[in-house]
Amino acid sequence: SGMRKEGIIVKSTSGTQVSDNTLRDNKKGVQVYDATNTVVDNNVMTNTESASVIVTKGSIGTSVTNNTIDGGLNGVVVSGGNNTLVSGNTITDITDTNPSRIDSDFQKGVAILSNNGATNVTISDNTITDGSDGVRIDLAGMGNIVSNNDISGMRKEGIIVKSTSGTQVSDNTLRDNKKGVQVYDATNTV
């Protein structure tokens, strides 16, 4: 806590549970690398410099649930994990204090940003307020679902789906965002 370094790293393991922690002012919160069946549940993460939770290539079956994320550059970033669940999280005040990045591609509540083809990622039942984009899916693989999220106060899009295929977006509540749902260069998206 307060060290501006890595928070908790889960690497090359199976069945690890990261629960009931408070992480403050870290460079990154919880990082899941090349791990299977990791559970990140009921943690409080505040003012994370990069992302509060990062799930990377090679990670399979990660669950990111019931966490409270307040402040920082990004909430949850999936950059290559497969069969990932991001659900029941409260993500607020995702902002960057660096004025040169205020309208950049940072400040996402939940993002699938992957040249590594994140597939079968479900983003559901999250409350996301105050940021740039609520949910951003960009360069992802197939089978991703965005449903039943409550997204408000975004300076750009509530939900953006870009350069991906086979994403389902349904039953989300979008309020007070600059734009609602935007789809760019995406195929088989509903």
Solvent accessible surface area in square Angstrom, and as a share of the most:
residue,aa,sasa,rsa
1,S,83,0.54
2,G,50,0.48
3,M,93,0.41
4,R,111,0.40
5,K,131,0.56
6,E,59,0.26
7,G,20,0.20
8,I,50,0.26
9,I,91,0.46
10,V,6,0.04
11,K,127,0.54
12,S,76,0.49
13,T,61,0.36
14,S,82,0.53
15,G,52,0.50
16,T,43,0.25
17,Q,119,0.53
18,V,9,0.05
19,S,32,0.20
20,D,106,0.55
21,N,50,0.26
22,T,70,0.41
23,L,16,0.08
24,R,120,0.44
25,D,48,0.25
26,N,2,0.01
27,K,84,0.36
28,K,47,0.20
29,G,0,0.00
30,V,0,0.00
31,Q,3,0.01
32,V,0,0.00
33,Y,65,0.25
34,D,82,0.42
35,A,0,0.00
36,T,47,0.27
37,N,91,0.46
38,T,0,0.00
39,V,50,0.29
40,V,0,0.00
41,D,31,0.16
42,N,80,0.41
43,N,1,0.00
44,V,61,0.35
45,M,0,0.00
46,T,28,0.16
47,N,77,0.40
48,T,2,0.01
49,E,84,0.38
50,S,30,0.20
51,A,3,0.02
52,S,0,0.00
53,V,0,0.00
54,I,21,0.11
55,V,0,0.00
56,T,22,0.13
57,K,131,0.55
58,G,31,0.30
59,S,0,0.00
60,I,80,0.40
61,G,22,0.21
62,T,0,0.00
63,S,28,0.18
64,V,0,0.00
65,T,21,0.12
66,N,83,0.43
67,N,2,0.01
68,T,59,0.34
69,I,0,0.00
70,D,59,0.31
71,G,5,0.05
72,G,12,0.12
73,L,16,0.08
74,N,14,0.07
75,G,0,0.00
76,V,0,0.00
77,V,17,0.10
78,V,0,0.00
79,S,30,0.19
80,G,3,0.03
81,G,0,0.00
82,N,49,0.25
83,N,77,0.39
84,T,3,0.01
85,L,67,0.33
86,V,0,0.00
87,S,19,0.12
88,G,32,0.31
89,N,1,0.01
90,T,57,0.33
91,I,0,0.00
92,T,38,0.22
93,D,67,0.35
94,I,1,0.01
95,T,44,0.26
96,D,14,0.07
97,T,137,0.79
98,N,57,0.29
99,P,112,0.71
100,S,99,0.64
101,R,80,0.29
102,I,75,0.38
103,D,99,0.51
104,S,31,0.20
105,D,88,0.46
106,F,75,0.31
107,Q,0,0.00
108,K,0,0.00
109,G,0,0.00
110,V,0,0.00
111,A,0,0.00
112,I,0,0.00
113,L,59,0.29
114,S,4,0.03
115,N,132,0.68
116,N,76,0.39
117,G,28,0.27
118,A,0,0.00
119,T,38,0.22
120,N,77,0.39
121,V,0,0.00
122,T,38,0.22
123,I,0,0.00
124,S,12,0.08
125,D,82,0.42
126,N,1,0.01
127,T,55,0.32
128,I,1,0.00
129,T,31,0.18
130,D,71,0.37
131,G,1,0.01
132,S,1,0.01
133,D,0,0.00
134,G,0,0.00
135,V,0,0.00
136,R,16,0.06
137,I,0,0.00
138,D,19,0.10
139,L,86,0.43
140,A,12,0.09
141,G,13,0.13
142,M,109,0.49
143,G,30,0.29
144,N,0,0.00
145,I,60,0.31
146,V,0,0.00
147,S,15,0.10
148,N,78,0.40
149,N,2,0.01
150,D,42,0.22
151,I,0,0.00
152,S,12,0.08
153,G,26,0.25
154,M,6,0.03
155,R,86,0.31
156,K,55,0.23
157,E,13,0.06
158,G,0,0.00
159,I,0,0.00
160,I,8,0.04
161,V,0,0.00
162,K,69,0.29
163,S,38,0.24
164,T,9,0.05
165,S,28,0.18
166,G,13,0.12
167,T,0,0.00
168,Q,94,0.42
169,V,26,0.15
170,S,51,0.33
171,D,113,0.59
172,N,32,0.16
173,T,68,0.40
174,L,55,0.27
175,R,113,0.41
176,D,126,0.65
177,N,29,0.15
178,K,150,0.63
179,K,85,0.36
180,G,31,0.30
181,V,66,0.38
182,Q,48,0.21
183,V,75,0.43
184,Y,86,0.33
185,D,122,0.63
186,A,24,0.19
187,T,83,0.48
188,N,116,0.60
189,T,32,0.19
190,V,123,0.71
